[in-house]
Amino acid sequence: MKENTKGYPSPDEEFDDEYDYPQRPDADKAMRGYRIVIIILSVILVALSALYYSIHRQQKIDNQLLQADRDSIQNDLGRVMDEYDNLRVNNDSISASLQFERQRADSLMDRLKRERSWNLSKIREYQSQVKLLRSIAEGYVRQIDSLNTLNKKLITENISYRKEISSAQMRAEMAEEKAAELDNMVRAGSVIKARDIRLTPLNARSKEVTRVKNAERLRTDFVLTANELAQPGNRTIYVRITSPDGYVLATSDQATFSYEGERLTYSASRDVDYQNQDLPVGIFYNNSGFTAGTYDVELYCDGFLIGTAAIALR
């Protein structure tokens, strides 16, 4: 380095001293800050990756469980359909009801196969419907067994009576008892039954709608089954419709009828002329504010419950 006489560095010296300045402490602090930020971001990235993997893995497990539940429901429904196919009875009314329930099972199977949006709520809904169909099938089994047992009992009693009656007095007494039994059987056999029960949502112009929330009225359609033992003439048919919330739909608190010593609220009624032949009937219930779900329909006539159905409306 050259020095001039005045003690100041020469121009050459000013350029040569560029690397003699000490390094700034601010630069070290900035580098440490960058490293800390990078470490924090790396930790966050690792945590997000682990969370994504966990969620993806859980979704895969949930989908597998839903598929297993779906397969289980289809298998259960298939067994219920086989149970309906194996039921045999020489009774037109019961046969018609069995055919109706079998058609409901077919419809439910079609819905299961077409269903694409599976979730826990749908699984529970289908499980509930399959359980209901199985319960109905078991009820028919008990009813058919009871009828078969009663028939065998009557045949056995008839043979026994013929062997045991040895006098006119005994024949008269047994004939009187037999007449009472037959009268009770005729009474039971004279009850009019309803089949092919359907519930249809309609708008204000009585046009069918696909969504029950858009309905202004509900129409209950059914067929009063032909019965030669029933007394022909005018009949009043009462329909009770229970909403998915468990409330009986009614237009008035005074809309009641007598059933087994009690007063029951009904949704709507209609008078018909029954002449011992199949009679299609439609009964309207006017209201609004309906919600989607399963509606329970009960039909009453002459103090008897003549038909029931659980109908799902969207």
Buried (B, 14 or more C-beta within 10 A) or exposed (E): EEEEEEEEBEEEEEEEEEEEEEEEEEEEEEEEEEEEEEEEEEEEEEEEEEEEEEEEEEEEEEEEEBEEBBEBBBEBBEEBBEBBEEBEBEEEBBBBBBEBBBEBBEEBBEEBEEEEEBEEEBBEBBBEBBEBBBEBBEEBEEBBEEBEEEEEEBEEEEEEBEEEBEEEEEBEEBEEEBEEEEEEEEEEBBBBBBBBBBBBBBEEEEEEBEEBEEBBBBBBEBBBBBBEEBEEEEBEBBBBBBBBEEEBBBEEEEBBBEBEEEEBBBBBEBEBEBEBEEBEBEBBBEBEEBEEBBBBBBBBBBEBBBBBBBBBBE
